[in-house]
């Protein structure tokens, strides 16, 4: 390939730059040759060239295909499509690639790969490209991700613009919602039906919460390529504690644009020595999350608009709660 994403071919000790375009069909790379039919027949060149190989993403955030060994391909050759990540969806990643004809006309192409998103063992974001027989190719975003003010995951990287030759920062936005699954993991869900989500290993920084503050914090280490150590950052989920009709407890998170979604918990309840009420949270499977939320009796009366019947016992006190919430 040349610097303008055009296919270069060697035939009869000659080098040819082929006018045409790359496109992806069923996650396979193809090149449609835009050259005169007579000339193609003369050098035995098909109109459509198909490539087989393994997809990846290089350190420059270019889309790369490492070719398999076939009668028309050499194993180890790599086709690197220079461009930018245009957009991400729960089941796809889109690339914008530039090209230029021999006459100098500039062209822009959109390439789309289908698959799903997951996190690797180092908490990096990666896209698993669907292949035959349940095999996948892996595109890893090797940089650091963050969480914005709307609780959405953002990924930023710098890259030289092929047109202006300026180095620009680009931002990718993932739209999903958070779930808390265990004591040492939290999950950002893009699409459960497609099994597309990020499950991050993390350290809980706020195991003992105060109900009126409404924030859950995690410390997350994100691995990067090379021998540099993982980058540790704090992820803070801000929300409001609410109580369900059956005495359940949930944490409502605002994702912006009037989109509010709740993380729902099971809980054990008891009364502290200071007559506050402590909820020990559990996940949907009933497993302890290592998180407790403490509410003052005054806070509960104000926020829950209901009543609490407290019963003292010898070793501990528990709650029988009937809560009336306006929904």
N, C-alpha and C positions, 0 to 999 in steps of 0.2 A: 504494500500500500504506500501511497505517497502522502504528503502533508495535507492533502485536501480530501482524504477519505476516498480516493479513487483506486481501483484495483490495478496493480501492476503485474504484467505477465511476461515471462521469458519464453520465447519460442525461436528455435533455429539460431541460437546465439544472439538474438535481438531482444530488446526490452521494449514492451509496449505499455503505455498508460491508456487504460480503457475508459472511455466515456461510459457512464452508467450510474446506477444507484444501488446501494445496499438496502435490503428490506428483510424483515423477519416474518416467517410464516410457520405457525405451530412451534414456536421457539427455536426454529432452525434458521441459520443465516443463509441468505441468497444474494446474488448480484445479478441484476438485469443489465445486460450489455447493450448500450446504445451506439452501435457501430453499424456501418453498411453491411447488408446481408452477404454481398459478394465477397467482401474482404474477410468476413468471418468464415465463410466456407473455404476460402483460400488457405487459411491457417488452421482450419478445423476447430473453430471456436463456437460453442453453443450460445444461444441467445440468453439462456438462464443458467447460471453456475450455482450449484449447491455446495455448501460446506458443512462438514460434520466435525464436531469438536466439543470442548468443555468450556463453558462460559465462566468468566471471572471478572473482577474489577481491579485494575492496577492501582498503584499508589497515587496516580494522577487523576483518579476517578474517571478513567476512560473505560469503556466497555471492551473486553478482550475475549477472543475465541482462540484457544489452543487446539490446533488441528490434530485429528487422528490420522493414522497411517492408512491411506487408501491408494488405489492406482493413480489417482489424480492429485493426491495431497502428500505432503511430507510431514511425518510426525515431528512435533516440536516447533513447527512454524506457528507464529501467532499473528492474528489479524487484530490490530488495535484501532478501534473506532473512536476518533477524537471528537469530543463534544462535551455536553453537560447533562446532568440529571435534570430533566424537565419537570417531572412530577412523580409522586408515589401514590399508589392506591393500595387498598388492603390485599388485592390479588394481582398487582402489576407494578412494574417500574418502567418509566418512559424516559428515553434518551433523545436529546436533540443533537443531531450531528450536521456539520456543515460540509459542503462540497463545492466544487467549481468545475465548470466545463472547460474544454480546451480553448474555447473562445473567450473565457474569462467571466462568464455568467455565474453568479453565486447562487447556491441552492441550499435549502434547509430541509432536512428529513427528520421524521419522528419514528423512532424504533421502540417497539413495545415487547417486553418479555412478561410472560405470565407465571405466577407462582404464589408464594406466601412469605410472610415475614416472620423471623424468629430472632432471638438473641443467642449469641454463642456463649461459651463457658467463661469468657472474659467480659461479658455484658456489652459486647459490641453489636451493632445492628447489622443484620445480614438478610439477604433475599435469597430464597431457595427456588431456583428455576425448575419448573416441571419438565421431566423427561420421561421417556418410555420406561416401562417395567419398574415404576416407582423410584427410579433413580433421580437424583437432583444435582444441579450445579449450584455453587455457592458464590454469591456476590457479597463481599464484606465491606461495610463502610468502616474504614480503619481509624477514623477520627473520633472526636468526643461529641456526644449528644447532650442536650440540656432540656429543661422543662421551662416553658414560657409562662407568662402571667395567666394564661387561660388553661394551664395544666396540660398543654399539648407538648409532645416531644418535637424538638427542633434539632436539625443537624446542619452544621455550617462547615464549609470548606472553601479554600481559595484556589483559584485556577486562572491561568492566562486565557483571555478571550481570543479565539482564533481570528476574529475579524479585526478588532482594535489593537490586539497585542498588549492590552492592559491586564494587570492582575486584579481580578475582582473576587469579592466574597459572594458566595451563593448560599442560599438557605433552603432547606427542604423541611416541609411541615407534615407531620403524621397526625391524622385526626382519629382519636380513639377515646377510650375511657379507662380509668384505673380500677383495679380490684386488688384486694389484699388476701393472699391465698395461704400464707404460712408465716411462721415467726421470723423467717430469714429470707423471704421473697415477697416481691410485689409485682403486679402484672399490668401491662398496658395492652388492652384488647383492641384490635382493629376489626376483626371479623371472626367470631367463634365458629361459624359454619365452615369457613375456609381454613380453620385451624391457623389463623394468622394473628399472632400476638407476640409481645416481648415479655418474657419472664426473667426478671432481674434478681440476681443474688444481692442481698443488701444487709446492712446492719441497722436495726431499728434504733434511732437516737432518742425517741420519746416514748419509752414503754409505759410511763405513768403520766397520763394526760389529765388536764383540767378541762372539764366540759365546756366552760364558757370561752376558752381560748380558740378552739377549733382549728388545730394544726397537727398533722402527723409528719414526722421527719425521718428520712432514711439517709444513711451514708452509703454511696455506691462507688465502687472501684471499676473503672472502665479501662480495659487493656488497650494498648496501642501497638502498632507494628514495630519490630525491632527490640532492642534491649532496654528501652526506657521503661521505668516502672509505670504501673497503672495510675491513672489520674483519678483521685478521689474527689467527689463532689457531693454536696448536700441537695437532696430533693425534698421540697416541702409541699405537702398537699394541704391546702386551706379549704375549710368547709364549715358546715353547720351541723351540729348534732340534733337529730330528730328522733321521736319515738313513734313506733307503729301502733296500730289498733290492738294488736295482740301482745303488747308489751315488748316487742322487738326494738332494736336500736339501729340507727343508720347514720351515715356520714354523707351529707349532701355536698357535692363538689360542683362549682360553677365553671363550665367550660367556655363561657362567652356566648354571645349571640342568643341569649335566653335559653341556653342548653344546660340544664342541671340534671345530674345523674347521681344516684345514691349508691354508696357501698353499704350493704346490709350485713349485720352481724347477729349471731346468737350471743347470749351472755349469761353468766352467773351474776347474782346480785348479793351484796351484803352491806351492812352498815358499819362505818368506821367508828373509832373511839370518839371522834368529834361529831358524830351524828351526821356525817356526810354519807352519800350513797355511792358505792363503787361498783362499776360494771366490769367484769372480766370477760373480754371479748373472745369469741370463737368464730371460726370460718364456717362455711356452709356444710362441711362434713363433721362439724362439732369439735374440731381440734383447737386446742388452745393457741392463740396468736401471740401470747406474751405481752398483750396490751391491756391496760386497765384505764378506765375513764372515771374520774371522780366528779360528782355533782353535789353541790350544796342543796339542802332541802329547800332553801329559798329559790334557788335557780330552777329546781324541778317544778315547784309550784307555778313559777312565772312562765317557764317555757312549755311545760307539758299541759298546763291548764286542766289538770285532772286531780287525782288524789293518790296518796301513797299510804298504805296501811303497813306500819312497821311492827315487826314482832321481834322482841328480844329473846334470845336463847342463851344458854349458859356459856357456850364457847364462841358462838357467832350469831349475828343477827341477819335475817334475810328479809326480802321484800316481797309482798304480794302487791302487784301494781295493776291498777285499772286506769288507763290513760285515755283521755278524750282529746283527739287532735283534729283541728280543722284542715281538711285536705282539699 
